[in-house]
Amino acid sequence: MRGEGKILLGSISQCVHEYGLKFTQLSYYVLEMVANTWRRMSGKETMLTGGMDIARLMIHMQHAEDDDQKAMKDY
């Protein structure tokens, strides 16, 4: 019984270690992803007029992307 616990604990420890390594590898990309998203959106915010807000712009962009995807599917 005691031996089984050690094997299970070793397995969990290995999973946690692998998860930590994967998290560290992926964390390098987070700053780049945020910077790219900010860079894409910062230009669009300057196009807003007095009556528009960022929520309306985001909804408009989502509809435009959906329309583009639908057009590509139909093509």
C-alpha positions in Angstrom: 0.0 0.0 0.0 2.8 2.4 0.9 4.7 1.7 -2.3 1.6 2.6 -4.4 1.4 6.0 -2.7 4.9 6.8 -3.6 4.3 5.9 -7.2 1.2 8.1 -7.3 2.9 11.0 -5.6 5.9 10.7 -8.0 3.4 10.8 -10.9 1.7 13.9 -9.6 5.0 15.6 -8.9 6.1 14.8 -12.5 2.8 16.3 -13.9 3.2 19.5 -11.8 6.8 19.8 -13.0 5.8 19.3 -16.7 3.0 21.9 -16.2 5.4 24.3 -14.7 7.8 23.9 -17.7 5.0 24.4 -20.2 3.7 27.4 -18.3 7.1 29.0 -18.4 7.5 28.3 -22.1 4.1 29.8 -23.0 4.6 32.8 -20.7 7.2 34.2 -23.0 4.5 34.7 -25.7 2.0 36.5 -23.5 3.7 39.9 -23.6 4.0 39.7 -27.4 0.3 38.7 -27.8 -0.8 41.6 -25.6 1.4 44.0 -27.4 0.1 42.9 -30.8 -3.5 43.2 -29.7 -2.9 46.6 -28.2 -1.1 47.8 -31.4 -4.0 46.6 -33.6 -6.7 48.3 -31.5 -4.9 51.5 -30.7 -5.2 52.8 -34.2 -8.9 52.0 -34.4 -9.7 53.9 -31.2 -8.5 57.1 -32.7 -11.1 56.7 -35.5 -14.0 57.0 -32.9 -16.3 59.9 -33.2 -18.0 61.7 -30.3 -21.1 59.4 -30.3 -19.2 56.1 -30.6 -17.6 54.2 -27.8 -15.2 51.3 -27.8 -18.0 48.7 -27.2 -19.8 49.7 -30.4 -16.5 49.5 -32.3 -15.8 46.1 -30.9 -19.3 44.9 -31.9 -18.9 46.4 -35.4 -15.5 44.6 -35.8 -16.9 41.3 -34.7 -19.7 41.6 -37.3 -17.2 42.5 -40.0 -15.1 39.5 -39.1 -18.1 37.2 -39.2 -19.1 38.6 -42.6 -15.6 38.0 -43.9 -15.6 34.5 -42.6 -19.1 33.8 -44.1 -17.9 35.3 -47.5 -14.8 33.1 -47.5 -17.0 30.0 -46.7 -19.4 30.8 -49.6 -16.5 31.5 -51.9 
